[in-house]
Amino acid sequence: MVPCFNEEVAIGTVIRDFRLAMPSLDVYVFDNASTDKTAEVARSEGAQVIHVPLKGKGNVVRRMFADVNADVYVMVDGDATYHAPSLPSMVEKLLDERLDMVVGCRVTPKEVASSAYRHGHQFGNKMLTQSISWIFGGQFTDMLSGYRVFSRRYVKSFPSLSRGFEIETELTVHALELRMPYGEVMTPYGARPEGSVSKLSTYKDGWKILKTIARLYISERPLSFFSLCGLALSTLSLGLAPSWWSICRQGWCQDSQQPFCRHPS
């Protein structure tokens, strides 16, 4: 299952490489209102093309999980950056260890990292991944990877709410909250083909991911969230109490008739 938006340069390579890695694949390209020739190129490579007019990767994933029926699901971005030869080991891990999700964790040599990632992406990914591990538990290396293998049980139980690139956060938290067994496989990650452009907005989408983490924290861990809020407000109140008492004694209540503000005479 390949979510795509304006990937005519890369989609043909993705289909050919993944078919070569695993010939038994049925390839579905979900075209998210592309304005280029993504759909035409995908059809020419023999893929089944399904149009999703509602923009946003989260909307596409919701449609993918609803429309496709299989025993094992592979999801990969259509930008030709993920390593197709890693797929057999990911599927084998899912089946042999009876897992519900296997994440292809991106490994990029330093010499190509600058072309594979935009400035700040690696640091942001690490920070967001660690925050999910701290809040929800689990040990994820690359929470924002778009290369994953799922069981049927996972796909048909997933309640997608996200609209955009924050969908990977929901995919991760869903496995943790339902205590589904998951695993990781380290996979090489490369740069986009020349002429292909990333659709990810570093700051805008990063902010959306942070909001999604906060929303999931409130809905899935309400006792922990509101306990922290209560502790913070209590600490603030205790810190402000001496200041208010000092203001009261110094000038708020010059009238000695008020019993709570007697002058120290």
Buried (B, 14 or more C-beta within 10 A) or exposed (E): BBBBBBBBBBBBBBBBBBBEBBEEBEBBBBBBBBEBBBBBBBBEBEBEBBEBEEEBBBBBBBBBBEEBEBEBBBBBBBBBBBBBEBBEBBBEBBBEEEBBBBBBBBEBEEEEEEEBBEEEBBEBBBEBBEBBBEBBEBEBBBBBBBBBBBBEEBBEEBEBEBBBBBBBBBBBBBBBBEEBBBBBBBBBBBBBBEEBEEBBEEEEBBEBBBEBBEBBBEEBBEEEBEEEEEEEEEEEEEEEEEEEEEEEBEEEBEEEEEEEBEEEE
